[in-house]
Amino acid sequence: MMQMVTTLGGGARVDVEFGPFRVRTDQPPHAGGEASAPTPFATFLASIGACAGIYALSFCRTRGLPVEGLQIVQTMDTDRVTGMVRAIHLDIHLPPGFPEKYRDALIRAVEQCTIKKHLEVPPRFEITTRAAVRAAG
């Protein structure tokens, strides 16, 4: 089981550590933060594009296709009332000379993104509390 430890870093900063990595997040000034890092939600959204990029990169590398200049531009449609994201658009910008015959297959590869698949069948959340144990002394 993978473990990630979230710590409160002061102000509105919240950091998550797992393995040798630390992901820093913060809030904008209007929400009490210093904007020293992306918000947790922006980090989540960025992970979708990063995941799609990994699948695009793998697809191209295994076929010897060019990747220089390949970009995935991500935009979101957000409900103005609830603020919830209604749709996520991934627009793959292909490098010059990218073979037409691979376009549909590249889309199918990107659709295999692990994060996208988890959003389609979301996990169940189980939230509990645990009291800290005081040291004797």
Kinemage of the C-alpha trace (Angstrom):
@kinemage 1
@onewidth
@group {chain A} dominant
@subgroup {mainchain}
@vectorlist {calphas} color= white
{ca met a 1} P 0.000 0.000 0.000
{ca met a 2} L 1.422 3.378 -0.995
{ca gln a 3} L 1.586 5.921 1.794
{ca met a 4} L 1.579 9.689 1.345
{ca val a 5} L 2.017 11.948 4.373
{ca thr a 6} L 0.424 15.395 4.304
{ca thr a 7} L 1.852 18.086 6.568
{ca leu a 8} L 0.725 21.627 7.231
{ca gly a 9} L 3.600 23.883 6.288
{ca gly a 10} L 2.452 27.149 7.845
{ca gly a 11} L 0.107 29.772 6.496
{ca ala a 12} L -2.023 28.040 3.889
{ca arg a 13} L 0.786 25.781 2.666
{ca val a 14} L 0.186 22.045 2.643
{ca asp a 15} L 2.898 19.606 1.555
{ca val a 16} L 2.645 15.935 0.662
{ca glu a 17} L 5.591 13.563 0.965
{ca phe a 18} L 5.861 10.128 -0.592
{ca gly a 19} L 8.984 8.143 -1.279
{ca pro a 20} L 11.795 10.622 -1.961
{ca phe a 21} L 9.398 13.312 -3.230
{ca arg a 22} L 7.672 16.341 -1.762
{ca val a 23} L 4.796 18.106 -3.504
{ca arg a 24} L 4.253 21.621 -2.198
{ca thr a 25} L 0.925 23.411 -2.450
{ca asp a 26} L -0.324 26.791 -1.311
{ca gln a 27} L -3.341 29.024 -1.696
{ca pro a 28} L -3.570 32.432 -3.377
{ca pro a 29} L -3.437 35.531 -1.163
{ca his a 30} L -7.220 36.012 -1.251
{ca ala a 31} L -7.540 32.562 0.361
{ca gly a 32} L -4.936 33.217 3.060
{ca gly a 33} L -1.889 31.908 1.244
{ca glu a 34} L 1.193 33.364 -0.355
{ca ala a 35} L 0.857 31.737 -3.800
{ca ser a 36} L 4.269 30.124 -3.213
{ca ala a 37} L 3.152 26.947 -4.974
{ca pro a 38} L 0.176 25.730 -7.017
{ca thr a 39} L -3.084 25.016 -5.219
{ca pro a 40} L -3.890 21.362 -4.534
{ca phe a 41} L -6.612 21.457 -7.192
{ca ala a 42} L -4.302 23.002 -9.800
{ca thr a 43} L -1.763 20.268 -8.981
{ca phe a 44} L -4.481 17.656 -9.492
{ca leu a 45} L -5.465 19.156 -12.856
{ca ala a 46} L -1.816 19.381 -13.935
{ca ser a 47} L -1.385 15.692 -13.124
{ca ile a 48} L -3.994 14.880 -15.784
{ca gly a 49} L -1.974 16.630 -18.485
{ca ala a 50} L 1.247 15.074 -17.202
{ca cys a 51} L -0.308 11.600 -17.301
{ca ala a 52} L -1.592 12.178 -20.829
{ca gly a 53} L 1.881 13.360 -21.784
{ca ile a 54} L 3.508 10.193 -20.472
{ca tyr a 55} L 1.168 8.068 -22.581
{ca ala a 56} L 1.791 10.228 -25.669
{ca leu a 57} L 5.554 10.053 -25.105
{ca ser a 58} L 5.500 6.283 -24.699
{ca phe a 59} L 3.374 5.857 -27.832
{ca cys a 60} L 5.740 7.975 -29.910
{ca arg a 61} L 8.940 6.480 -28.531
{ca thr a 62} L 7.891 2.885 -29.175
{ca arg a 63} L 7.210 3.805 -32.811
{ca gly a 64} L 10.205 6.050 -33.343
{ca leu a 65} L 7.920 9.050 -33.936
{ca pro a 66} L 9.060 12.629 -33.359
{ca val a 67} L 8.181 14.192 -30.000
{ca glu a 68} L 10.035 17.497 -30.238
{ca gly a 69} L 7.337 20.150 -30.304
{ca leu a 70} L 4.565 17.787 -29.236
{ca gln a 71} L 2.393 19.495 -26.637
{ca ile a 72} L -0.859 18.731 -24.874
{ca val a 73} L -2.910 21.839 -24.200
{ca gln a 74} L -5.466 21.250 -21.458
{ca thr a 75} L -8.515 23.430 -20.885
{ca met a 76} L -11.464 22.975 -18.571
{ca asp a 77} L -15.150 23.900 -18.759
{ca thr a 78} L -16.259 24.951 -15.289
{ca asp a 79} L -19.799 25.358 -13.993
{ca arg a 80} L -20.140 29.035 -13.039
{ca val a 81} L -22.540 28.288 -10.198
{ca thr a 82} L -20.834 25.341 -8.492
{ca gly a 83} L -17.244 25.919 -9.625
{ca met a 84} L -17.037 22.225 -10.518
{ca val a 85} L -15.179 21.149 -13.657
{ca arg a 86} L -17.698 19.782 -16.175
{ca ala a 87} L -15.314 18.849 -18.974
{ca ile a 88} L -11.585 18.535 -19.507
{ca his a 89} L -10.265 19.042 -23.026
{ca leu a 90} L -6.867 17.702 -24.083
{ca asp a 91} L -5.734 19.114 -27.424
{ca ile a 92} L -2.643 17.324 -28.721
{ca his a 93} L -0.464 19.652 -30.799
{ca leu a 94} L 1.583 17.464 -33.104
{ca pro a 95} L 5.106 18.239 -34.266
{ca pro a 96} L 5.726 18.987 -37.946
{ca gly a 97} L 5.829 15.861 -40.045
{ca phe a 98} L 3.877 13.715 -37.590
{ca pro a 99} L 2.384 10.873 -39.691
{ca glu a 100} L -1.360 11.253 -40.273
{ca lys a 101} L -1.864 7.483 -39.933
{ca tyr a 102} L -0.916 7.630 -36.207
{ca arg a 103} L -3.254 10.438 -35.107
{ca asp a 104} L -6.195 8.248 -34.032
{ca ala a 105} L -3.903 5.699 -32.398
{ca leu a 106} L -2.193 8.485 -30.429
{ca ile a 107} L -5.587 9.624 -29.128
{ca arg a 108} L -6.411 6.053 -28.102
{ca ala a 109} L -3.057 5.826 -26.296
{ca val a 110} L -3.655 9.080 -24.401
{ca glu a 111} L -7.145 7.867 -23.459
{ca gln a 112} L -5.423 5.092 -21.470
{ca cys a 113} L -4.093 7.643 -18.962
{ca thr a 114} L -4.310 6.126 -15.491
{ca ile a 115} L -5.745 9.290 -13.941
{ca lys a 116} L -8.475 9.522 -16.591
{ca lys a 117} L -9.394 5.885 -15.946
{ca his a 118} L -9.585 6.523 -12.190
{ca leu a 119} L -11.884 9.488 -12.738
{ca glu a 120} L -14.166 7.336 -14.874
{ca val a 121} L -14.415 4.764 -12.064
{ca pro a 122} L -13.571 6.786 -8.957
{ca pro a 123} L -12.241 5.176 -5.811
{ca arg a 124} L -14.214 5.182 -2.581
{ca phe a 125} L -12.964 7.588 0.088
{ca glu a 126} L -12.656 6.441 3.696
{ca ile a 127} L -11.798 9.295 6.065
{ca thr a 128} L -11.011 8.583 9.732
{ca thr a 129} L -9.280 10.307 12.643
{ca arg a 130} L -6.585 9.000 14.940
{ca ala a 131} L -5.620 10.551 18.255
{ca ala a 132} L -1.953 11.363 18.756
{ca val a 133} L -0.172 9.245 21.347
{ca arg a 134} L 1.563 11.320 24.004
{ca ala a 135} L 5.022 10.322 25.043
{ca ala a 136} L 5.362 9.278 28.684
{ca gly a 137} L 7.381 11.518 30.724
